[in-house]
């Protein structure tokens, strides 16, 4: 298509325009991404980012990880090939496909037939027309595969999505004619570029997609969406790097990794392209507001182009174009944003597509010409027999060349495809090009046909006239109104109203209490604080994420420790303070008022999926300025419950505790005596004083005094007033009454030789060693190291805290919490 500003807009996948490209470049300039098969910080960042993109893809198609798994491939063709290589083809099995399918689908038959299956091409009319030919009883032992495109890449025809369930249930041809279990492979590459796809309504077993066709950039990444219930049918022979749980080089022994994605993603995935996919989704959402609006916008442009081309006439009354379509472009649910045609001269002879394409390039208009890797549809629309195709080959014509006419018959056509950034001006420039270069003057319009097309009842809802081509303006995001679609919540639905703190439990200890409203940021020290269903009220309820939605910690960004969040009860706000900046605030409940709709998305905390909501641009800009990189403040969705992982010893009668964004438990408790021993050992080993407050580096909620060093390793219970916290293991405590969980951070002998060198040199580390788990937040280690048990294996009777540490019951006297 033509372009504004000097570069052509291609008809087909969207051009690589500056917004997603700049976002990706900015991301790569601010982050270091490493091979995700390792465990260093850059590798973990890559892993978390890739997982975040997987969830975003599933959300885009209205599904979730419980139903589908995203397997990244090098493109849609690679996704189709993966299914062909791994499907259990066998004798009496069938590989059936629509004749209106891309070459990459038809090419699967080579692998299928070589393994004994029968290739069965089906015309679109046969799927429903032969639905009554049910002659064989079902035999679920024989697997068959049926593949069809959600949208034809030749004409834009959309096939009924209910065909998926119909074939799976054996009610449509060909599944009704051959017994067995029928799987459905849906080629969604064409549809997903401009239309929504709901996998809850269309539960195909396998779905192939191309991000290049959705965003234009990146060009080397696609995906296969595998329905989890169908994943077991796929079986691989080859195994590459990253797919093996264990294997032997000297023996035929191989165990694959347990997850679907890990089994099928051979080698290092193209993780930088996956990062770019994230920015593609960002740009798409920012400019359009959702695929429903993209569909209406692009369909309006395609309909306008179709109407005008259909009605254009030469001076002698002959039509200017022959449009290849099964519809009159009345309904976006049956027709995509594609117009396929050949131009005709005044005598009715087809003008070769090669000539049209070369002339269009002189006007900065880029057109796709030929058969578009869909010989079946090309034969149908151009009325070419099998023998004609073979004769054309003998005459020297091959796919992709510029031989456009043989014996007066076209060998292909011209295709115009619209994307979400296409405009009405693009349509007009294309039409002016056709009129100026190919219409024998004077130009005429078939008024009768124009009136008929304009009066189509469904077409009235979409713009077809030059005055109002579309209600969607892709160049002005400010005009986008709020839409109710997946991924969006209005502020009023985000949270219940703030309840008085007097209605919840309180802890009023003389020992120290800390809470961390924003994960990885500075602590608030208080002398008493309300308890909530997730632990200390507002503890670790917020976190800072990078532009990919991945949580930022002090391991990657040490300056987070300089951001001090403070809860202000009077104003019901969380205030953020940092050196050199004026404070900024966000509401304690709900989110800011900067946006009429709040995006709901998913992130990961310690491997758990959590639903989060954005806190607005004001806080995001403030954080980005201080940290000198793009980031945002998010909070846990109040409507989402994250359960704590159970211990190995199952306790089904006790429901799991609910967690905030804390790593493992609702509370962390630390023994001052244990930390002092650690500090002395550091000083004695390196003969220098520890200059930093070591105890603050462990980020505990409760800091206790009076116990002996490492006594906490043998605790069975902790009692605070009348509240009893039960130890599940040496590191976690459970409050039985409220199912509240607590970690005891203890430091025993065993790893000091290996770890203290890292402590002093402040080198980030994240590792596991045997049964020991430790984290290094430079310059201090959080070490969870169980001290060896006594030979009888019994735990201690528990540690009862001082009576000065007590929990107030509901409604107890604290007229109002302090403003801190």
LUMMI-780424 format. One line per 5 residues: number of its first residue (from 1); for each residue y, x, z of C-alpha. Coordinates in steps of 0.05 Angstrom, whole numbers. Layout:
N
NUM> Y X Z | ... $
# end
This chain:
820
1> 0 0 0 | 73 22 -7 | 109 57 47 | 175 61 82 | 203 130 95 $
6> 166 170 43 | 92 167 60 | 46 115 30 | 11 62 71 | -61 60 50 $
11> -95 -6 37 | -157 0 79 | -160 33 147 | -92 38 181 | -52 101 168 $
16> -50 155 221 | 18 137 246 | 57 172 301 | 43 131 363 | -31 145 375 $
21> -24 215 347 | 33 232 393 | -3 202 452 | -65 244 437 | -24 308 427 $
26> 13 297 492 | -54 285 527 | -84 350 500 | -22 389 519 | -26 365 591 $
31> -101 367 603 | -158 415 591 | -223 382 568 | -289 419 573 | -361 408 552 $
36> -383 346 591 | -452 376 602 | -424 422 656 | -394 408 725 | -330 448 727 $
41> -264 410 735 | -248 407 660 | -319 383 645 | -315 329 699 | -249 307 670 $
46> -282 300 602 | -341 262 631 | -297 213 669 | -252 203 609 | -311 189 563 $
51> -340 140 613 | -273 105 618 | -270 98 542 | -341 69 541 | -318 14 589 $
56> -256 1 548 | -297 -7 485 | -343 -57 519 | -284 -94 547 | -254 -98 477 $
61> -316 -134 453 | -319 -180 515 | -380 -150 546 | -398 -102 602 | -445 -44 618 $
66> -496 -92 647 | -507 -121 578 | -492 -65 529 | -489 11 526 | -442 50 481 $
71> -475 107 443 | -423 150 408 | -439 173 338 | -402 209 282 | -387 143 248 $
76> -415 75 231 | -464 106 181 | -492 152 235 | -501 91 280 | -541 55 227 $
81> -582 117 213 | -597 124 287 | -628 54 288 | -667 69 224 | -696 133 254 $
86> -714 103 322 | -738 32 305 | -814 24 311 | -830 9 238 | -902 -10 225 $
91> -948 -44 176 | -933 -119 170 | -864 -106 198 | -801 -121 156 | -733 -90 146 $
96> -692 -148 119 | -620 -143 99 | -567 -183 62 | -554 -161 -9 | -480 -163 11 $
101> -488 -101 54 | -458 -32 54 | -497 25 22 | -509 55 92 | -549 -7 110 $
106> -589 -12 46 | -605 62 54 | -644 47 118 | -701 19 76 | -722 90 57 $
111> -742 105 128 | -771 36 140 | -816 35 80 | -840 106 91 | -866 83 159 $
116> -903 24 128 | -853 -32 136 | -833 -78 79 | -762 -80 52 | -739 -152 44 $
121> -670 -163 12 | -641 -232 25 | -582 -266 -10 | -530 -299 35 | -551 -367 9 $
126> -623 -357 29 | -610 -348 103 | -596 -422 114 | -624 -448 49 | -695 -426 64 $
131> -693 -440 139 | -749 -492 133 | -801 -442 109 | -833 -432 176 | -906 -421 160 $
136> -931 -368 209 | -937 -373 284 | -898 -322 324 | -931 -256 339 | -887 -218 387 $
141> -926 -154 377 | -896 -142 308 | -823 -117 309 | -777 -135 250 | -704 -118 238 $
146> -653 -161 203 | -584 -131 186 | -523 -166 160 | -448 -151 160 | -402 -191 205 $
151> -352 -185 148 | -365 -164 76 | -329 -99 60 | -325 -122 -13 | -292 -191 -8 $
156> -275 -200 66 | -324 -258 72 | -342 -271 144 | -413 -291 158 | -429 -342 213 $
161> -438 -305 279 | -489 -358 301 | -537 -327 250 | -551 -274 303 | -583 -324 351 $
166> -614 -363 294 | -652 -303 268 | -671 -280 337 | -699 -349 352 | -738 -353 287 $
171> -698 -412 261 | -667 -379 200 | -695 -342 141 | -727 -292 140 | -749 -295 213 $
176> -776 -365 206 | -824 -342 152 | -855 -281 186 | -882 -281 256 | -862 -228 306 $
181> -801 -207 346 | -739 -204 304 | -683 -157 324 | -613 -164 294 | -569 -105 273 $
186> -497 -128 263 | -453 -83 220 | -385 -97 251 | -346 -40 220 | -306 -85 174 $
191> -296 -143 222 | -274 -102 282 | -215 -72 244 | -175 -136 244 | -214 -190 281 $
196> -242 -203 350 | -316 -198 363 | -345 -231 425 | -413 -202 442 | -425 -256 494 $
201> -426 -307 438 | -457 -259 387 | -511 -222 426 | -536 -177 370 | -587 -126 392 $
206> -550 -69 357 | -477 -67 334 | -448 -11 292 | -373 1 293 | -323 51 264 $
211> -260 72 302 | -231 101 238 | -229 31 209 | -197 4 272 | -143 56 284 $
216> -142 104 225 | -148 162 273 | -193 195 293 | -236 196 231 | -301 227 258 $
221> -323 179 311 | -362 114 313 | -410 80 360 | -474 41 365 | -472 -14 417 $
226> -542 -24 443 | -562 -87 479 | -595 -63 542 | -653 -112 536 | -669 -84 466 $
231> -660 -10 482 | -733 1 500 | -754 -13 429 | -718 49 403 | -758 113 407 $
236> -736 184 387 | -778 243 365 | -723 295 362 | -686 314 426 | -623 354 427 $
241> -578 386 479 | -559 341 535 | -615 290 524 | -670 323 564 | -683 312 638 $
246> -736 367 632 | -777 401 577 | -820 462 566 | -812 512 510 | -884 535 512 $
251> -916 467 520 | -907 399 488 | -874 370 549 | -809 331 547 | -778 279 593 $
256> -714 244 568 | -655 229 611 | -657 159 640 | -593 128 612 | -590 100 542 $
261> -528 139 521 | -556 205 547 | -621 195 509 | -589 183 442 | -527 227 441 $
266> -555 293 416 | -514 354 432 | -442 355 453 | -407 291 434 | -340 295 398 $
271> -302 287 464 | -233 302 437 | -242 247 385 | -263 201 442 | -199 218 478 $
276> -162 198 415 | -199 131 414 | -169 116 482 | -99 125 453 | -118 82 394 $
281> -134 25 440 | -69 37 478 | -28 33 414 | -65 -28 389 | -53 -66 454 $
286> 19 -43 460 | 39 -65 390 | -3 -127 381 | -24 -158 447 | -96 -169 425 $
291> -143 -178 367 | -131 -253 361 | -59 -238 342 | -81 -182 295 | -128 -231 260 $
296> -73 -283 249 | -23 -230 226 | -69 -196 176 | -99 -261 151 | -29 -287 138 $
301> -14 -227 95 | -80 -232 58 | -70 -306 46 | 0 -296 18 | -26 -242 -29 $
306> -84 -285 -51 | -41 -346 -64 | 10 -307 -106 | -42 -269 -146 | -80 -333 -159 $
311> -19 -369 -184 | 13 -314 -226 | 11 -327 -301 | 30 -289 -363 | 82 -317 -409 $
316> 27 -350 -450 | -2 -384 -389 | -62 -338 -380 | -79 -318 -308 | -57 -249 -286 $
321> -114 -235 -237 | -186 -255 -223 | -197 -257 -148 | -267 -247 -122 | -276 -291 -62 $
326> -321 -345 -33 | -263 -380 1 | -193 -405 -14 | -167 -367 47 | -160 -430 88 $
331> -190 -404 153 | -188 -336 187 | -256 -350 218 | -288 -348 148 | -244 -299 111 $
336> -220 -230 131 | -157 -191 112 | -184 -167 45 | -164 -187 -26 | -210 -162 -81 $
341> -190 -173 -153 | -185 -147 -224 | -122 -154 -266 | -124 -187 -333 | -81 -177 -394 $
346> -49 -233 -434 | -113 -241 -476 | -156 -249 -414 | -188 -179 -418 | -200 -141 -353 $
351> -153 -82 -342 | -195 -23 -317 | -189 -10 -243 | -180 65 -254 | -117 52 -295 $
356> -90 5 -243 | -102 55 -187 | -70 113 -223 | -9 73 -242 | -2 47 -170 $
361> -1 118 -143 | 62 130 -183 | 95 75 -142 | 70 104 -75 | 18 49 -70 $
366> -52 72 -51 | -108 26 -73 | -184 28 -63 | -222 18 -128 | -294 16 -152 $
371> -353 -20 -119 | -335 3 -48 | -407 25 -31 | -431 -47 -37 | -471 -53 -102 $
376> -501 -120 -82 | -434 -155 -74 | -407 -120 -135 | -465 -146 -178 | -456 -216 -151 $
381> -381 -221 -163 | -379 -184 -229 | -443 -218 -255 | -480 -153 -267 | -555 -154 -273 $
386> -601 -100 -247 | -612 -77 -318 | -537 -71 -329 | -530 -25 -269 | -586 19 -296 $
391> -555 18 -366 | -487 39 -337 | -521 97 -304 | -552 118 -370 | -483 113 -401 $
396> -457 164 -351 | -427 120 -298 | -441 138 -225 | -412 112 -160 | -343 139 -147 $
401> -324 161 -217 | -266 133 -260 | -309 100 -314 | -283 30 -303 | -305 -6 -367 $
406> -371 -3 -405 | -382 -47 -466 | -320 -87 -448 | -347 -104 -378 | -316 -78 -313 $
411> -358 -32 -269 | -316 -46 -207 | -252 -77 -181 | -189 -67 -139 | -188 -79 -64 $
416> -129 -91 -19 | -142 -88 57 | -90 -103 109 | -85 -71 179 | -47 -89 241 $
421> 13 -47 221 | 17 -77 151 | 80 -118 137 | 103 -172 91 | 144 -121 53 $
426> 79 -86 35 | 54 -150 3 | 118 -160 -35 | 119 -89 -62 | 47 -96 -86 $
431> 64 -162 -121 | 127 -132 -153 | 85 -75 -179 | 36 -123 -211 | 92 -165 -242 $
436> 131 -106 -268 | 73 -67 -297 | 20 -118 -318 | 51 -187 -330 | 71 -206 -401 $
441> 140 -236 -393 | 166 -286 -378 | 131 -291 -312 | 102 -359 -297 | 72 -392 -235 $
446> 17 -444 -236 | 55 -496 -195 | -4 -543 -190 | -49 -490 -160 | 7 -465 -115 $
451> 18 -535 -87 | -57 -544 -76 | -64 -478 -38 | -1 -491 3 | -25 -560 23 $
456> -91 -534 51 | -94 -562 121 | -118 -498 154 | -71 -456 115 | -11 -490 146 $
461> -24 -454 211 | -17 -387 177 | 44 -361 142 | 39 -360 66 | 111 -362 44 $
466> 159 -304 33 | 207 -334 83 | 157 -334 141 | 97 -290 125 | 74 -285 197 $
471> 94 -302 267 | 73 -232 287 | 122 -173 284 | 85 -107 292 | 149 -68 291 $
476> 179 -101 351 | 134 -99 413 | 188 -133 454 | 176 -198 417 | 104 -201 439 $
481> 95 -257 489 | 43 -256 544 | -26 -277 521 | -85 -300 562 | -140 -255 537 $
486> -190 -209 569 | -158 -152 605 | -96 -190 628 | -79 -223 693 | -15 -257 714 $
491> 15 -230 779 | 3 -296 815 | -72 -289 806 | -77 -218 830 | -77 -227 904 $
496> -76 -278 960 | -12 -284 999 | 3 -231 1052 | -25 -253 1119 | 6 -234 1185 $
501> -23 -170 1213 | -31 -206 1279 | -92 -243 1251 | -134 -181 1242 | -164 -129 1289 $
506> -125 -69 1314 | -142 1 1337 | -95 31 1388 | -121 100 1405 | -88 158 1439 $
511> -127 203 1392 | -99 210 1323 | -103 158 1267 | -87 173 1195 | -87 130 1134 $
516> -79 149 1062 | -49 90 1023 | -53 129 957 | -116 167 945 | -105 244 945 $
521> -33 237 968 | -3 254 1037 | -24 218 1100 | 11 169 1146 | -1 184 1220 $
526> 4 123 1265 | -11 106 1337 | -41 38 1322 | -60 2 1259 | -92 -64 1235 $
531> -162 -67 1209 | -177 -102 1144 | -241 -121 1108 | -242 -53 1073 | -225 -10 1134 $
536> -156 9 1157 | -106 -38 1125 | -80 -9 1059 | -121 55 1067 | -137 85 998 $
541> -120 21 963 | -79 57 909 | -92 118 866 | -57 158 812 | -90 160 744 $
546> -76 200 682 | -60 170 614 | -134 159 602 | -143 119 666 | -181 174 702 $
551> -166 186 776 | -124 247 791 | -141 288 852 | -112 349 886 | -165 391 851 $
556> -130 379 785 | -59 365 811 | -44 399 879 | 27 370 879 | -2 303 898 $
561> -3 326 970 | 74 327 968 | 77 252 953 | 84 215 1019 | 70 140 1016 $
566> 95 98 1074 | 79 25 1090 | 141 -17 1107 | 119 -81 1140 | 188 -113 1142 $
571> 198 -110 1066 | 123 -115 1051 | 129 -54 1006 | 97 13 998 | 151 67 993 $
576> 137 132 958 | 175 196 977 | 174 264 943 | 219 325 945 | 277 321 898 $
581> 269 247 879 | 297 182 905 | 243 138 936 | 209 84 896 | 172 23 921 $
586> 117 -24 900 | 95 -89 934 | 40 -86 985 | 8 -147 953 | 6 -162 879 $
591> 42 -115 831 | 112 -101 807 | 154 -149 766 | 165 -102 708 | 115 -137 664 $
596> 99 -211 656 | 25 -195 652 | -15 -143 689 | -72 -107 653 | -139 -108 688 $
601> -185 -52 671 | -241 -10 699 | -243 60 727 | -293 101 766 | -293 126 838 $
606> -352 170 857 | -394 140 801 | -377 67 821 | -342 21 772 | -280 -9 802 $
611> -231 -60 775 | -159 -38 779 | -90 -66 763 | -29 -28 741 | 31 -25 788 $
616> 85 -24 734 | 129 24 696 | 178 40 753 | 125 74 796 | 93 105 734 $
621> 158 136 711 | 172 162 781 | 104 195 787 | 107 223 716 | 174 255 730 $
626> 150 288 794 | 82 311 768 | 112 330 700 | 56 295 662 | 44 222 642 $
631> 9 183 696 | 8 115 728 | -2 83 796 | -57 32 801 | -88 -7 858 $
636> -155 -39 869 | -159 -110 844 | -161 -154 907 | -209 -201 872 | -260 -145 862 $
641> -311 -125 915 | -340 -55 913 | -402 -48 956 | -421 15 991 | -485 49 967 $
646> -543 37 1014 | -579 92 1050 | -648 112 1027 | -677 73 1084 | -669 1 1060 $
651> -639 -49 1107 | -640 -114 1067 | -619 -157 1125 | -552 -121 1129 | -504 -132 1071 $
656> -469 -71 1044 | -399 -57 1069 | -341 -69 1022 | -301 -7 1002 | -231 8 978 $
661> -221 68 932 | -249 114 986 | -305 159 963 | -363 138 1006 | -345 97 1067 $
666> -291 56 1101 | -274 108 1154 | -278 183 1161 | -281 212 1231 | -274 286 1248 $
671> -286 325 1312 | -228 372 1331 | -275 421 1366 | -316 430 1303 | -255 445 1262 $
676> -230 496 1312 | -296 533 1308 | -290 535 1232 | -219 560 1237 | -239 616 1285 $
681> -295 638 1239 | -247 643 1181 | -198 684 1222 | -252 731 1249 | -284 742 1181 $
686> -219 759 1145 | -180 786 1205 | -119 743 1193 | -89 679 1220 | -99 614 1183 $
691> -29 595 1163 | -44 523 1143 | -61 464 1189 | -136 464 1176 | -151 397 1208 $
696> -104 360 1161 | -142 386 1101 | -202 343 1116 | -164 278 1106 | -200 241 1162 $
701> -180 172 1187 | -198 185 1260 | -190 253 1294 | -225 255 1362 | -219 302 1420 $
706> -264 316 1479 | -331 326 1444 | -367 391 1438 | -368 427 1371 | -419 399 1323 $
711> -441 348 1374 | -428 295 1321 | -489 319 1281 | -535 283 1331 | -496 220 1344 $
716> -533 155 1336 | -473 110 1351 | -398 112 1363 | -365 60 1408 | -291 45 1403 $
721> -274 -5 1456 | -324 -61 1446 | -338 -43 1373 | -402 -4 1360 | -410 39 1298 $
726> -483 54 1281 | -501 120 1249 | -543 111 1186 | -549 186 1173 | -516 249 1199 $
731> -454 236 1157 | -445 160 1157 | -433 109 1212 | -438 34 1207 | -401 -17 1249 $
736> -454 -71 1253 | -410 -130 1270 | -365 -122 1210 | -410 -78 1168 | -357 -24 1172 $
741> -378 45 1149 | -355 112 1175 | -368 184 1156 | -372 239 1207 | -346 303 1178 $
746> -383 359 1212 | -387 434 1200 | -450 470 1220 | -477 539 1208 | -507 556 1141 $
751> -458 560 1084 | -400 601 1112 | -421 665 1077 | -423 630 1010 | -361 586 1019 $
756> -308 623 1058 | -293 670 1001 | -275 609 959 | -234 580 1017 | -190 641 1022 $
761> -180 650 948 | -168 576 938 | -213 570 878 | -233 498 861 | -306 484 869 $
766> -352 424 864 | -425 436 874 | -490 415 905 | -539 460 939 | -606 433 961 $
771> -592 373 1006 | -522 397 1022 | -461 367 990 | -392 399 995 | -324 393 963 $
776> -269 444 960 | -199 418 960 | -160 482 953 | -151 516 1001 | -200 480 1047 $
781> -271 455 1042 | -296 386 1061 | -366 405 1082 | -420 355 1099 | -475 399 1126 $
786> -527 368 1172 | -544 413 1230 | -619 425 1239 | -652 371 1281 | -690 382 1345 $
791> -764 391 1336 | -778 320 1361 | -732 293 1307 | -696 245 1354 | -622 229 1350 $
796> -575 232 1408 | -558 169 1447 | -488 167 1418 | -417 186 1437 | -374 135 1473 $
801> -301 147 1461 | -250 144 1517 | -229 76 1541 | -159 92 1518 | -186 81 1448 $
806> -199 7 1440 | -200 -47 1387 | -159 -109 1399 | -192 -175 1382 | -165 -224 1331 $
811> -98 -253 1352 | -87 -200 1405 | -17 -183 1427 | 20 -139 1380 | 80 -180 1361 $
816> 92 -141 1297 | 67 -75 1269 | 114 -17 1271 | 155 1 1210 | 133 71 1192 $
# end
